[in-house]
Amino acid sequence: MRRLALPLTCCALLAACSKPPGSELFPLDDGHRWTYQVRSEYENNTLETDTRVLRSLGRDSLADGSAWHRRSDDGVDYWLRSDDTGIYRVATKSDLDDEPKKDPLPRYVLKAPLAVGTGWQATTTAYLLRRRQEFPPEIRHSHPSIPMNYSIEAVGEAVKTPAGEFSGCLRVRGLATLRLFADPVVGWKDMPLTTREWYCPGVGLVKLVREEPANSTFLTGGTLTMELTEWQ
């Protein structure tokens, strides 16, 4: 029996190592459900709260092959793949679309190696910045695609959320700037967009903080916090 122990242990370790990077930090298999509390605090003292639910629906067939399917209760579907380079999104679909829209390039969620300093770029938009007087007020309508630089800032972190305390988590930071007309005194100004995301083993995304300060008479910004409240 002692002779069998070492080979069996090695096989188990090899099986674990064969999983694509990020699989434990961003589960893709079906049957999972994540519920988040979303809190948006604006500079004009407005507070908005919401609940968001995401579900993993297993593998689907796309025109260029299969991908893992996720659906948000706000009516958006996502398809993702994983390989030795990490985990990335390949298509999206809203309830207004007839078919999934393929991403022009893979949009990474987590990129290998999963170590401090690893970086990548993906597009984002302004989720909180709004014009005070114009219509529509949301900046995202005029700036739907903003390049954001992401990097892994920390590994092995502990995170506390309403769903519980998690350890061994990875923290990602995203940075972008958006040049907007702030007011007649300041003129044009680079508005910072900052995201921090925490991914924990066996669970996935447990917390996200998005900061979009404006500090302007023409614009208002704020902070969005999304925390996990339930998961399975």
Backbone as CSV, one residue per row, in Angstrom:
resi,resn,N_x,N_y,N_z,CA_x,CA_y,CA_z,C_x,C_y,C_z
1,MET,0.824,-1.200,0.000,0.000,0.000,0.000,0.866,1.261,0.000
2,ARG,2.004,1.202,0.683,2.885,2.356,0.728,3.445,2.653,-0.659
3,ARG,3.632,1.594,-1.500,4.147,1.790,-2.851,3.154,2.544,-3.729
4,LEU,1.853,2.311,-3.516,0.831,2.944,-4.346,0.600,4.398,-3.977
5,ALA,0.923,4.781,-2.755,0.572,6.110,-2.273,1.221,7.213,-3.103
6,LEU,2.516,7.089,-3.395,3.207,8.146,-4.115,2.684,8.317,-5.537
7,PRO,2.538,7.220,-6.341,1.996,7.400,-7.686,0.605,8.007,-7.693
8,LEU,-0.270,7.562,-6.770,-1.624,8.103,-6.731,-1.607,9.590,-6.398
9,THR,-0.742,9.978,-5.467,-0.635,11.392,-5.113,-0.160,12.205,-6.304
10,CYS,0.828,11.681,-7.027,1.350,12.394,-8.191,0.282,12.564,-9.251
11,CYS,-0.540,11.497,-9.459,-1.611,11.583,-10.455,-2.610,12.662,-10.083
12,ALA,-2.930,12.734,-8.783,-3.889,13.751,-8.333,-3.345,15.147,-8.569
13,LEU,-2.051,15.327,-8.279,-1.451,16.644,-8.489,-1.401,17.006,-9.958
14,LEU,-1.093,16.043,-10.811,-1.054,16.301,-12.250,-2.428,16.649,-12.774
15,ALA,-3.457,15.986,-12.259,-4.830,16.275,-12.696,-5.211,17.688,-12.322
16,ALA,-4.820,18.100,-11.100,-5.137,19.454,-10.657,-4.398,20.481,-11.496
17,CYS,-3.129,20.181,-11.821,-2.323,21.124,-12.586,-2.796,21.235,-14.028
18,SER,-3.532,20.215,-14.531,-3.974,20.228,-15.918,-5.139,21.189,-16.141
19,LYS,-5.776,21.662,-15.083,-6.873,22.612,-15.234,-6.339,23.938,-15.746
20,PRO,-7.088,24.626,-16.627,-6.637,25.934,-17.119,-6.477,26.913,-15.975
21,PRO,-5.517,27.838,-16.107,-5.325,28.849,-15.049,-6.603,29.645,-14.796
22,GLY,-6.947,29.812,-13.546,-8.121,30.600,-13.190,-9.385,29.798,-12.984
23,SER,-9.358,28.495,-13.287,-10.573,27.682,-13.173,-11.134,27.671,-11.762
24,GLU,-10.259,27.628,-10.760,-10.720,27.611,-9.377,-11.222,28.984,-8.936
25,LEU,-10.672,30.037,-9.535,-11.037,31.396,-9.137,-12.230,31.944,-9.914
26,PHE,-12.616,31.256,-10.987,-13.753,31.701,-11.797,-14.442,30.459,-12.352
27,PRO,-15.229,29.751,-11.509,-15.858,28.501,-11.940,-16.773,28.702,-13.147
28,LEU,-16.625,27.818,-14.142,-17.403,27.938,-15.370,-18.451,26.835,-15.528
29,ASP,-18.307,25.734,-14.794,-19.223,24.618,-14.969,-20.641,24.989,-14.547
30,ASP,-21.608,24.215,-15.017,-23.014,24.580,-14.803,-23.478,24.288,-13.377
31,GLY,-24.615,24.889,-13.042,-25.230,24.654,-11.743,-24.893,25.664,-10.673
32,HIS,-24.110,26.680,-10.997,-23.751,27.684,-9.995,-24.691,28.893,-10.080
33,ARG,-24.837,29.556,-8.947,-25.699,30.748,-8.868,-25.076,31.723,-7.886
34,TRP,-24.910,32.975,-8.315,-24.319,34.012,-7.481,-25.318,35.153,-7.314
35,THR,-25.540,35.592,-6.101,-26.412,36.734,-5.837,-25.572,37.855,-5.217
36,TYR,-25.662,39.041,-5.817,-24.863,40.178,-5.366,-25.762,41.334,-4.927
37,GLN,-25.321,42.030,-3.906,-25.936,43.298,-3.512,-25.143,44.417,-4.182
38,VAL,-25.840,45.279,-4.929,-25.186,46.365,-5.663,-25.612,47.693,-5.048
39,ARG,-24.613,48.498,-4.683,-24.877,49.786,-4.037,-24.128,50.880,-4.800
40,SER,-24.868,51.852,-5.341,-24.267,52.965,-6.083,-24.491,54.252,-5.308
41,GLU,-23.390,54.892,-4.911,-23.442,56.158,-4.164,-22.882,57.266,-5.048
42,TYR,-23.717,58.273,-5.346,-23.321,59.351,-6.246,-22.909,60.595,-5.470
43,GLU,-22.143,61.453,-6.142,-21.640,62.673,-5.507,-22.749,63.678,-5.195
44,ASN,-23.901,63.513,-5.837,-25.028,64.416,-5.539,-25.897,63.863,-4.404
45,ASN,-25.319,62.935,-3.615,-25.980,62.337,-2.444,-27.143,61.419,-2.810
46,THR,-27.162,60.945,-4.040,-28.160,59.956,-4.461,-27.630,58.556,-4.173
47,LEU,-28.498,57.700,-3.667,-28.133,56.315,-3.384,-29.073,55.385,-4.130
48,GLU,-28.498,54.419,-4.855,-29.288,53.411,-5.553,-28.821,52.034,-5.097
49,THR,-29.768,51.156,-4.818,-29.436,49.780,-4.438,-30.161,48.809,-5.347
50,ASP,-29.551,47.654,-5.550,-30.132,46.665,-6.448,-29.588,45.298,-6.070
51,THR,-30.203,44.268,-6.602,-29.725,42.896,-6.443,-29.500,42.310,-7.829
52,ARG,-28.369,41.644,-8.005,-28.044,41.052,-9.301,-27.750,39.573,-9.119
53,VAL,-28.317,38.755,-9.993,-28.138,37.302,-9.928,-27.499,36.823,-11.222
54,LEU,-26.467,36.000,-11.093,-25.804,35.377,-12.231,-25.915,33.874,-12.103
55,ARG,-26.097,33.202,-13.233,-26.190,31.738,-13.250,-25.267,31.163,-14.299
56,SER,-24.642,30.031,-13.996,-23.845,29.315,-14.990,-24.718,28.216,-15.587
57,LEU,-24.778,28.174,-16.920,-25.727,27.303,-17.627,-25.063,26.201,-18.423
58,GLY,-23.786,25.960,-18.214,-23.115,24.876,-18.909,-22.595,25.295,-20.276
59,ARG,-22.247,24.292,-21.086,-21.668,24.552,-22.405,-22.742,24.778,-23.459
60,ASP,-22.437,25.700,-24.364,-23.282,25.988,-25.521,-22.445,25.910,-26.778
61,SER,-23.109,25.753,-27.916,-22.419,25.774,-29.200,-22.541,27.154,-29.824
62,LEU,-21.400,27.723,-30.200,-21.353,28.956,-30.964,-20.880,28.640,-32.377
63,ALA,-20.875,29.635,-33.240,-20.494,29.417,-34.639,-19.070,28.896,-34.762
64,ASP,-18.185,29.295,-33.833,-16.782,28.880,-33.920,-16.408,27.854,-32.851
65,GLY,-17.395,27.172,-32.273,-17.113,26.140,-31.283,-17.898,26.338,-30.005
66,SER,-17.633,25.504,-29.014,-18.400,25.567,-27.779,-17.783,26.560,-26.805
67,ALA,-18.606,27.033,-25.864,-18.161,27.969,-24.834,-19.071,27.833,-23.631
68,TRP,-18.578,28.261,-22.485,-19.358,28.218,-21.255,-20.324,29.392,-21.214
69,HIS,-21.575,29.106,-20.843,-22.659,30.086,-20.915,-23.008,30.577,-19.506
70,ARG,-23.112,31.896,-19.360,-23.595,32.517,-18.129,-24.700,33.497,-18.476
71,ARG,-25.656,33.656,-17.549,-26.741,34.608,-17.772,-26.963,35.450,-16.531
72,SER,-27.129,36.759,-16.744,-27.440,37.695,-15.681,-28.931,37.990,-15.699
73,ASP,-29.508,38.238,-14.526,-30.948,38.507,-14.492,-31.302,39.881,-15.036
74,ASP,-30.298,40.671,-15.459,-30.607,41.931,-16.127,-30.767,41.751,-17.639
75,GLY,-30.781,40.483,-18.086,-31.073,40.193,-19.481,-29.878,40.083,-20.397
76,VAL,-28.684,39.866,-19.850,-27.479,39.744,-20.665,-26.881,38.344,-20.492
77,ASP,-26.517,37.732,-21.627,-25.857,36.427,-21.635,-24.400,36.603,-22.017
78,TYR,-23.539,35.758,-21.433,-22.105,35.808,-21.695,-21.621,34.401,-22.041
79,TRP,-20.656,34.318,-22.958,-20.011,33.043,-23.277,-18.512,33.192,-23.056
80,LEU,-17.931,32.233,-22.346,-16.526,32.302,-21.968,-15.808,31.005,-22.311
81,ARG,-14.497,31.125,-22.473,-13.639,29.963,-22.681,-12.436,30.063,-21.759
82,SER,-11.767,28.935,-21.563,-10.553,28.922,-20.755,-9.506,28.040,-21.434
83,ASP,-8.263,28.458,-21.356,-7.140,27.665,-21.854,-5.903,28.066,-21.071
84,ASP,-4.727,27.721,-21.584,-3.500,28.002,-20.846,-3.219,29.484,-20.678
85,THR,-3.898,30.334,-21.458,-3.672,31.785,-21.339,-4.554,32.427,-20.278
86,GLY,-5.587,31.710,-19.809,-6.479,32.259,-18.791,-7.937,32.038,-19.136
87,ILE,-8.801,32.881,-18.590,-10.243,32.814,-18.836,-10.666,34.089,-19.541
88,TYR,-11.436,33.938,-20.616,-11.794,35.108,-21.409,-13.193,34.968,-21.995
89,ARG,-13.827,36.118,-22.195,-15.157,36.176,-22.803,-15.020,36.203,-24.319
90,VAL,-15.935,35.492,-25.011,-15.862,35.439,-26.471,-17.118,35.987,-27.147
91,ALA,-18.237,36.124,-26.401,-19.468,36.633,-27.003,-20.433,37.094,-25.925
92,THR,-21.358,37.988,-26.310,-22.418,38.463,-25.422,-23.721,38.551,-26.209
93,LYS,-24.827,38.620,-25.481,-26.134,38.770,-26.120,-27.095,39.411,-25.127
94,SER,-27.764,40.477,-25.542,-28.821,41.063,-24.729,-30.159,40.521,-25.211
95,ASP,-31.203,40.799,-24.460,-32.530,40.321,-24.865,-33.002,40.978,-26.157
96,LEU,-32.355,42.060,-26.574,-32.719,42.737,-27.816,-32.005,42.150,-29.030
97,ASP,-30.986,41.314,-28.799,-30.220,40.714,-29.896,-30.825,39.390,-30.325
98,ASP,-30.782,39.134,-31.641,-31.272,37.853,-32.161,-30.261,36.736,-31.933
99,GLU,-28.968,37.063,-32.073,-27.903,36.084,-31.946,-26.786,36.650,-31.069
100,PRO,-25.950,35.776,-30.494,-24.794,36.265,-29.728,-23.867,37.104,-30.606
101,LYS,-23.310,38.165,-30.012,-22.352,39.017,-30.708,-20.946,38.611,-30.299
102,LYS,-20.150,38.223,-31.281,-18.790,37.781,-30.999,-17.908,38.959,-30.636
103,ASP,-17.078,38.811,-29.592,-16.094,39.832,-29.254,-15.015,39.860,-30.335
104,PRO,-14.601,41.058,-30.789,-13.559,41.132,-31.820,-12.271,40.441,-31.398
105,LEU,-11.926,40.582,-30.119,-10.770,39.928,-29.530,-11.191,39.306,-28.206
106,PRO,-10.513,38.245,-27.758,-10.847,37.672,-26.453,-10.771,38.742,-25.360
107,ARG,-11.808,38.798,-24.516,-11.843,39.774,-23.431,-11.551,39.042,-22.123
108,TYR,-10.324,39.186,-21.649,-9.890,38.411,-20.492,-10.579,38.856,-19.208
109,VAL,-10.956,37.851,-18.418,-11.410,38.061,-17.045,-10.213,37.895,-16.112
110,LEU,-9.457,36.810,-16.324,-8.213,36.550,-15.601,-7.196,36.023,-16.599
111,LYS,-6.010,36.582,-16.582,-4.971,36.187,-17.541,-3.812,35.523,-16.818
112,ALA,-3.289,34.476,-17.427,-2.129,33.783,-16.870,-0.839,34.535,-17.217
113,PRO,0.185,34.369,-16.359,0.175,33.616,-15.102,-0.557,34.380,-14.000
114,LEU,-1.166,33.637,-13.089,-1.920,34.261,-11.998,-0.956,34.702,-10.902
115,ALA,-0.218,35.758,-11.219,0.817,36.263,-10.318,0.774,37.778,-10.335
116,VAL,1.263,38.380,-9.260,1.293,39.840,-9.165,2.074,40.412,-10.349
117,GLY,1.486,41.388,-11.021,2.143,42.030,-12.145,1.616,41.637,-13.500
118,THR,0.920,40.500,-13.600,0.339,40.106,-14.881,-0.702,41.136,-15.304
119,GLY,-0.628,41.582,-16.553,-1.539,42.623,-17.016,-2.187,42.295,-18.348
120,TRP,-3.291,42.976,-18.641,-3.993,42.845,-19.911,-4.875,44.066,-20.100
121,GLN,-5.456,44.181,-21.276,-6.325,45.306,-21.565,-7.675,44.812,-22.059
122,ALA,-8.734,45.508,-21.683,-10.085,45.214,-22.155,-10.871,46.522,-22.162
123,THR,-11.981,46.525,-22.882,-12.787,47.743,-22.941,-13.790,47.788,-21.791
124,THR,-14.153,49.008,-21.403,-15.158,49.231,-20.375,-15.986,50.438,-20.796
125,THR,-16.860,50.886,-19.935,-17.600,52.117,-20.172,-17.780,52.834,-18.839
126,ALA,-18.398,53.992,-18.863,-18.636,54.744,-17.616,-19.982,54.314,-17.038
127,TYR,-19.954,53.659,-15.894,-21.182,53.161,-15.278,-21.835,54.183,-14.351
128,LEU,-21.049,55.153,-13.858,-21.553,56.081,-12.847,-21.547,57.536,-13.298
129,LEU,-20.620,57.919,-14.134,-20.517,59.310,-14.563,-21.771,59.743,-15.318
130,ARG,-22.306,60.892,-14.909,-23.517,61.421,-15.540,-23.385,62.931,-15.740
131,ARG,-24.052,63.445,-16.767,-24.157,64.893,-16.970,-25.294,65.418,-16.100
132,ARG,-25.099,66.557,-15.499,-26.115,67.108,-14.591,-27.312,67.701,-15.328
133,GLN,-27.089,68.260,-16.537,-28.158,68.988,-17.214,-28.577,68.379,-18.548
134,GLU,-27.725,67.607,-19.199,-28.025,67.115,-20.548,-28.807,65.806,-20.507
135,PHE,-29.407,65.470,-21.667,-30.144,64.217,-21.785,-29.674,63.481,-23.051
136,PRO,-29.431,62.159,-22.962,-29.482,61.359,-21.731,-28.296,61.679,-20.833
137,PRO,-28.481,61.602,-19.537,-27.405,61.997,-18.619,-26.224,61.028,-18.586
138,GLU,-26.446,59.742,-18.858,-25.396,58.731,-18.705,-24.303,58.909,-19.758
139,ILE,-23.066,58.984,-19.306,-21.918,59.144,-20.198,-21.713,57.906,-21.072
140,ARG,-22.148,56.746,-20.604,-21.907,55.517,-21.350,-22.545,55.520,-22.736
141,HIS,-23.586,56.330,-22.936,-24.225,56.370,-24.248,-23.321,57.015,-25.299
142,SER,-22.511,57.981,-24.893,-21.604,58.643,-25.833,-20.198,58.036,-25.829
143,HIS,-19.883,57.243,-24.793,-18.558,56.622,-24.691,-18.730,55.142,-24.307
144,PRO,-19.202,54.318,-25.250,-19.500,52.918,-24.915,-18.280,52.012,-24.815
145,SER,-17.120,52.449,-25.334,-15.952,51.563,-25.369,-14.691,52.336,-24.981
146,ILE,-14.246,52.143,-23.742,-13.079,52.838,-23.200,-12.022,51.792,-22.847
147,PRO,-10.778,51.926,-23.337,-9.749,50.947,-22.973,-9.359,51.054,-21.503
148,MET,-9.324,49.913,-20.830,-8.917,49.864,-19.423,-7.773,48.870,-19.274
149,ASN,-6.744,49.263,-18.536,-5.609,48.387,-18.254,-5.811,47.684,-16.915
150,TYR,-5.793,46.351,-16.967,-5.978,45.537,-15.770,-4.640,44.920,-15.349
151,SER,-4.491,44.687,-14.055,-3.312,43.979,-13.559,-3.664,43.250,-12.271
152,ILE,-2.960,42.162,-12.026,-3.126,41.430,-10.768,-2.295,42.151,-9.715
153,GLU,-2.973,42.650,-8.692,-2.313,43.448,-7.654,-1.882,42.630,-6.445
154,ALA,-2.626,41.568,-6.142,-2.305,40.800,-4.935,-2.875,39.391,-5.056
155,VAL,-2.245,38.461,-4.370,-2.747,37.091,-4.264,-2.766,36.713,-2.790
156,GLY,-3.566,35.695,-2.468,-3.616,35.226,-1.088,-4.304,36.173,-0.129
157,GLU,-5.214,37.001,-0.633,-5.907,37.964,0.231,-7.123,37.339,0.909
158,ALA,-7.519,37.929,2.031,-8.754,37.563,2.731,-9.793,38.644,2.450
159,VAL,-11.049,38.224,2.197,-12.127,39.149,1.872,-13.352,38.785,2.693
160,LYS,-14.015,39.790,3.230,-15.244,39.571,3.989,-16.409,40.192,3.236
161,THR,-17.458,39.409,3.011,-18.669,39.874,2.333,-19.886,39.384,3.118
162,PRO,-21.098,39.841,2.774,-22.291,39.314,3.446,-22.455,37.804,3.296
163,ALA,-21.817,37.206,2.272,-21.912,35.752,2.078,-20.929,34.985,2.945
164,GLY,-20.000,35.693,3.600,-19.030,35.020,4.451,-17.632,35.560,4.250
165,GLU,-16.673,34.914,4.907,-15.268,35.304,4.799,-14.551,34.313,3.893
166,PHE,-13.707,34.842,3.002,-13.002,34.022,2.030,-11.505,34.302,2.130
167,SER,-10.704,33.277,1.865,-9.244,33.426,1.932,-8.622,32.921,0.634
168,GLY,-7.346,33.232,0.461,-6.627,32.804,-0.738,-7.117,33.495,-1.996
169,CYS,-7.623,34.715,-1.865,-8.253,35.410,-2.998,-7.232,36.225,-3.795
170,LEU,-7.576,36.466,-5.038,-6.751,37.246,-5.956,-7.427,38.587,-6.205
171,ARG,-6.643,39.668,-6.168,-7.195,41.002,-6.393,-6.703,41.570,-7.719
172,VAL,-7.656,42.021,-8.532,-7.353,42.631,-9.828,-7.713,44.107,-9.768
173,ARG,-6.882,44.944,-10.379,-7.175,46.378,-10.460,-7.225,46.806,-11.919
174,GLY,-8.232,47.615,-12.253,-8.347,48.167,-13.591,-8.282,49.679,-13.549
175,LEU,-7.532,50.290,-14.484,-7.373,51.738,-14.531,-7.644,52.245,-15.946
176,ALA,-8.422,53.324,-16.033,-8.698,53.968,-17.313,-8.931,55.444,-17.071
177,THR,-8.847,56.229,-18.135,-9.178,57.644,-18.036,-10.114,58.010,-19.180
178,LEU,-10.980,58.960,-18.918,-11.950,59.426,-19.904,-11.914,60.949,-19.904
179,ARG,-11.598,61.552,-21.038,-11.481,63.008,-21.127,-12.847,63.613,-21.424
180,LEU,-13.318,64.455,-20.485,-14.634,65.073,-20.600,-14.550,66.555,-20.259
181,PHE,-15.545,67.307,-20.725,-15.626,68.726,-20.382,-16.244,68.838,-18.994
182,ALA,-15.425,69.266,-18.018,-15.857,69.266,-16.619,-16.714,70.475,-16.285
183,ASP,-16.247,71.655,-16.658,-16.986,72.902,-16.426,-16.221,74.035,-17.100
184,PRO,-16.811,75.243,-17.191,-16.143,76.350,-17.891,-14.835,76.794,-17.251
185,VAL,-14.664,76.580,-15.959,-13.447,77.004,-15.274,-12.308,76.021,-15.529
186,VAL,-12.568,74.741,-15.299,-11.540,73.705,-15.455,-11.357,73.339,-16.925
187,GLY,-12.445,73.353,-17.681,-12.384,72.932,-19.077,-12.378,71.415,-19.190
188,TRP,-11.591,70.919,-20.137,-11.494,69.470,-20.346,-10.625,68.845,-19.261
189,LYS,-11.033,67.664,-18.808,-10.347,67.027,-17.682,-10.340,65.515,-17.867
190,ASP,-9.237,64.871,-17.491,-9.151,63.410,-17.524,-9.826,62.839,-16.281
191,MET,-10.922,62.142,-16.499,-11.661,61.525,-15.394,-11.151,60.102,-15.167
192,PRO,-10.697,59.768,-13.953,-10.209,58.411,-13.700,-11.366,57.424,-13.480
193,LEU,-11.215,56.251,-14.044,-12.134,55.133,-13.807,-11.308,54.015,-13.181
194,THR,-11.681,53.571,-11.998,-10.904,52.554,-11.285,-11.807,51.414,-10.838
195,THR,-11.342,50.192,-11.073,-12.070,48.996,-10.650,-11.149,48.119,-9.812
196,ARG,-11.684,47.574,-8.722,-10.988,46.538,-7.963,-11.918,45.333,-7.853
197,GLU,-11.373,44.149,-8.152,-12.168,42.922,-8.157,-11.443,41.857,-7.340
198,TRP,-12.210,41.095,-6.556,-11.648,40.011,-5.749,-12.242,38.679,-6.197
199,TYR,-11.369,37.732,-6.553,-11.772,36.396,-6.983,-11.238,35.382,-5.983
200,CYS,-12.126,34.493,-5.501,-11.752,33.569,-4.437,-11.928,32.118,-4.873
201,PRO,-11.072,31.208,-4.383,-11.086,29.813,-4.812,-12.432,29.133,-4.595
202,GLY,-12.898,28.442,-5.631,-14.131,27.682,-5.553,-15.401,28.488,-5.649
203,VAL,-15.289,29.807,-5.620,-16.476,30.675,-5.608,-16.509,31.594,-6.827
204,GLY,-15.406,32.292,-7.074,-15.367,33.256,-8.169,-15.342,34.676,-7.644
205,LEU,-15.996,35.580,-8.353,-16.026,36.987,-7.962,-16.874,37.153,-6.702
206,VAL,-16.269,37.706,-5.651,-17.005,37.916,-4.402,-17.226,39.393,-4.099
207,LYS,-16.386,40.256,-4.713,-16.539,41.688,-4.438,-15.965,42.498,-5.595
208,LEU,-16.623,43.630,-5.866,-16.159,44.567,-6.888,-16.417,45.986,-6.393
209,VAL,-15.433,46.863,-6.556,-15.592,48.282,-6.215,-15.202,49.105,-7.430
210,ARG,-16.131,49.923,-7.911,-15.883,50.778,-9.069,-15.966,52.241,-8.625
211,GLU,-14.920,53.021,-8.908,-14.868,54.428,-8.532,-14.757,55.297,-9.779
212,GLU,-15.682,56.246,-9.903,-15.691,57.185,-11.027,-15.958,58.597,-10.490
213,PRO,-14.970,59.222,-9.846,-15.180,60.563,-9.302,-15.228,61.610,-10.412
214,ALA,-16.060,62.635,-10.226,-16.163,63.723,-11.203,-15.672,65.035,-10.612
215,ASN,-16.193,65.392,-9.429,-15.815,66.655,-8.768,-15.924,67.825,-9.741
216,SER,-17.097,67.943,-10.330,-17.317,68.906,-11.398,-18.711,69.514,-11.270
217,THR,-18.877,70.729,-11.784,-20.209,71.351,-11.756,-21.096,70.847,-12.887
218,PHE,-20.501,70.329,-13.972,-21.278,69.813,-15.097,-21.561,68.321,-14.995
219,LEU,-20.759,67.621,-14.180,-20.835,66.162,-14.113,-20.973,65.696,-12.667
220,THR,-21.520,64.523,-12.507,-21.528,63.871,-11.200,-21.014,62.452,-11.368
221,GLY,-20.255,61.993,-10.387,-19.722,60.637,-10.414,-20.108,59.902,-9.143
222,GLY,-19.374,58.843,-8.839,-19.708,58.106,-7.633,-18.921,56.824,-7.488
223,THR,-19.396,55.979,-6.576,-18.763,54.703,-6.273,-19.815,53.599,-6.276
224,LEU,-19.503,52.516,-6.959,-20.377,51.337,-6.993,-19.681,50.201,-6.262
225,THR,-20.395,49.559,-5.346,-19.870,48.402,-4.620,-20.796,47.212,-4.847
226,MET,-20.214,46.093,-5.286,-20.980,44.873,-5.523,-20.387,43.769,-4.645
227,GLU,-21.221,43.212,-3.753,-20.745,42.195,-2.824,-21.616,40.944,-2.889
228,LEU,-20.970,39.797,-2.780,-21.675,38.531,-2.811,-22.495,38.344,-1.536
229,THR,-23.774,37.979,-1.705,-24.634,37.707,-0.545,-25.006,36.220,-0.451
230,GLU,-25.075,35.536,-1.597,-25.380,34.100,-1.635,-24.692,33.466,-2.818
231,TRP,-24.370,32.177,-2.712,-23.814,31.464,-3.869,-23.993,29.959,-3.658
232,GLN,-23.986,29.264,-4.787,-24.061,27.796,-4.724,-23.291,27.192,-5.889
